[in-house]
Amino acid sequence: MPGTKRESGKTASKTTPRSRKATREGGQTESPTNRRQALIDIAAELFAERGFQSTTVRDIGQAAGVLSGSLYYHFNSKENIVDEILSTFLDELLKASRAIVAENPDPADALRELIRAAFTSIGDHRAAITVLQNERRFLTQFAWFDHVSKTENSVRRVWLKVLQDGVTSGAFRPDLDPKVTYRFVRDSVWAAVRWYTPKGALTSAQLADQYLTLIMEGLSAPAVKSRTSAARGRSRARTPAS
């Protein structure tokens, strides 16, 4: 990745809380690869809760149960860690988005699945989304953030093509502005990271369905909306009265 050098090197002299537990229960210490990922996960949560600028390498070390200097066996800097957090999230999102479009030629179906994938990402990458939203302006000063921006723009282009194809095909309203719609949908979905928890009453899939019920009616062209309303009316008519 441009401007970033990632190393795994030697393992730290102290074990993380997770590795100490593994030693007690299974007689084996945590592998360097797993330990490195554990450090990334811990750092991501701290960056999301305290802010990237307010979190020090010492904070990460204390939370992980290692000496702060030990982190440099795995990462060159704190910036190296946040780079990996954001890049992993966006690389996975881009891969998933492209796969969705390839599997769903119909723009409306593709948009539904893109929205579901966005809600799923809240559960899988809550910390990364929080950091990206809160720290974007500060992080743009680093050269490595260019890769993050390019990947994010690639995701954006996938969405814009789906929206524009929907307008062209008549699936979506002819007066729909794809750029405005993308920003609205992306920001409103990711804003849920501030209050949604996968341990709550709704799964990410159920939350996505609730959102889709609201958003798709507003995006559908009048003829499509009329057919949807008519179908719902027929469904109600077939439902026996209680």
N, C-alpha and C positions, 0 to 999 in steps of 0.2 A: 504494500500500500504506500502511496506517495508520502514522503516525509515521515515514515514510521518504520522502526526496526523492532521486530518482535522477537524475543528470545525466551527460551524455557530454561536453559542453563542448569546450574546446581539447585538442589532443593534447599529450602530454608532449614536452619539448624533447629528451630522449634516447630512443632506441629500445630496445625489449626485445631480449634475445638472439635471439628468434625473428625480430623485424623486421630486425635487422642481417643475419641469414642470408638473409632474403628479398631485402634490398638487394643483397647480394653475388651471389646466384644468379640472381635474376630482374630486377634493375635497378629494382624497385619496393619502396617501403616498405610495411609492414603497415598496413591501414586502421585508423582509429580504433576501429571496432566490433570488429575482430579483436584489436586491442591490448587493448581493455577486457576482452574475454573471456579473453585470455591472463593478464591480471593477476588475474582472478577465479580461474582455474585454479591459478595459483601460490599465491595466498593460501589457497585451500582445502587444498592439500597441506601448507602450513606449519601451518595451524590443526589439521589432523589429526595431524601428527607432533609438533609442539611444544606444542599446546594454544592455544586462542584467547587466553587471558589472557597467555601467555608470548610471543606473537608481536607484534612492534611493526610500525608502518607502515614504519619504516626497514628492518626485516627483509624485508618484502615488496618494498620498492624495490630492495634489494640483490640479492635473488633474481631480480628481473625485469630488472635492469640499468638502472634509472632512478633519478633522485633521488627521495627519499621525498616531497618536496613536490609532485612531479609527479602523484602518485596522487590528489591533491585536485582535479585537473582532471576526474577520472572519478568519484570517490566523495567523499561528505561526511565519511566517517569509516571506521574499521575495522569498526564495528558495521554500517554500511551494506553493507559487502562480505559479511559473514557472513549478514546478512539475505537478500541476493540468492542466496547459495549454498543456504541451507536452503529458501527459498521456491521456487526453481526446482525443486529435487528433489521437494518435496512436491506442488507443483502438477502436475508431470508424473506422479507416482505416482497422484494422485487421478484425473486424466484417464484414465490407463490402467486403473485399477481400475473406474471406471464403465463404460468401454467393454467390459471383460471380462464384467461382469455383464449388460450389455445383449445380448451375443453368446452367453452361456451360461446359459439358463434353468434348467438342472439344477444344483442346489447343489453337488453333488460335482464336476462339471466346472468350475464357477465357482471353487471353492476351489482346485482344482489349478492353474488358470491364474493365480489371485491369488498363489499361492506361487511359481510360475515367474516372475511379474513381479517379485516381491520379490527373488528371487535375481538376476535380470537387473539390478536397480537397484544391487546391490553392485558390479557391474562399471562401470556408468555413473556412479554417484554415491558411490563408496567414501568419499571425503573427507567429503561432506555427512553420511552416516550416522554416521561416526566422530565428527564434531563434535557432532551431535545427541545421541548417546549420552553423550559425555563432558562436554559443556558445558551441558546442558539446565538444570540447577539455576541456574547463574550467569546464563544468558541470559534467564531469566524476568523479570528486573528491568527489561528494556527494553520500552517500549510496543509496538514493532514485533513483538515475539515473540508478541503476541496473535494476529496473523494466522497465524503458523506453527502455533500451538496449534489454531486453528480448522480449518486445513486438515488437520492431523494427525487431529483428531477426525472430520472428514468421511470420511477414509480408514477410520478405525476403524468408523464406522457402516456403511460398505459391507460390511466383513468381518462384522460382527455380524449383519447381515440375512441374509447368505449362510449363516452358521452356524445361525441360528435357523430359516431356511427348511429347512435340511437336517434339523434335529431334527423339525420339524413334518411334513415329508414322509416321514420314516422312513429317509432316506438315512444319517443319522448317529444315534448312540446317543441314546436318550431321556433319559439322565442327563447329557448333555453340557452344560456351562456355557459358553455362547458367549463371555462376557467373559473367563473364565479361559483358555479355549482360544485366543482371539485374542492375549492377552498372551504366552502360552507360545510360540505359533507365531511371532509377530512378533519376540520377543526372541531366540528360538533361531535364526531365519533371519539376523537382523542381526548376531548374535554372530559369524557366519562372516566378517564383514568383517575380523576380527582375524587370520585365518589364510588365508583364501581369496584366491588371485590368479588372474585370468583367464589368465595366462600359464602356469599350472600344468597338471597332467595332465588336469583336468576342465574342461569349459566350464561356464558358469553353468546351461545347460539340463541337462547331465548331472548336475551337483550337485543341481539341483532334483529330478530323477528319483530320485536316491538318497534324498533326504529324503522325497519323496512315498511311496516304498515303505515307509518306516518309519512315517510319520504317518497315512496313510490307513487302514491296517489297524486302528489304534487308534481311529479316528473312525467307522468303518463300523458300522452296526447289525449284530447277530448274524446275521440272515438274509442280509444283503449279504455279510458276511464268509464265511459258509458257501458261498455261491455262488462267491465269488472263489477260495476254497481248492479247491473242487471243480473249477473250471475249470483251475486250475493242475495239479491231479492228472491230469486228462484230457490236458493238454498234455505232462506228463512221460511218461505212458503211451504217447503217440504218438511220442515221441522214441526213435529206434533206439539200442540199446546200442552203445557204442564198443568 
